[in-house]
């Protein structure tokens, strides 16, 4: 059985490990665009769902938007 070569050189791996271990942020916010994917997108989804729920409750309570 032959051993597979690594995908990335060991030196590069150690360099990236040191970089990520030295950052004092949360694990899921360490990349450059992680704030967009883990904060902005869920916040936008929550805001739109709250808006749609509130609009539905308003329409039901006032009888607006009924199909005849």
Secondary structure as the mmCIF struct_conf table of DSSP 4:
data_model
#
loop_
_struct_conf.conf_type_id
_struct_conf.id
_struct_conf.beg_label_comp_id
_struct_conf.beg_label_asym_id
_struct_conf.beg_label_seq_id
_struct_conf.end_label_comp_id
_struct_conf.end_label_asym_id
_struct_conf.end_label_seq_id
HELX_LH_PP_P HELX_LH_PP_P1 UNK A 2 UNK A 6
BEND BEND1 UNK A 7 UNK A 8
HELX_RH_AL_P HELX_RH_AL_P1 UNK A 10 UNK A 22
BEND BEND2 UNK A 25 UNK A 25
HELX_RH_3T_P HELX_RH_3T_P1 UNK A 27 UNK A 29
BEND BEND3 UNK A 31 UNK A 31
TURN_TY1_P TURN_TY1_P1 UNK A 32 UNK A 33
HELX_RH_AL_P HELX_RH_AL_P2 UNK A 34 UNK A 35
HELX_RH_PI_P HELX_RH_PI_P1 UNK A 36 UNK A 40
HELX_RH_AL_P HELX_RH_AL_P3 UNK A 41 UNK A 62
TURN_TY1_P TURN_TY1_P2 UNK A 63 UNK A 65
#
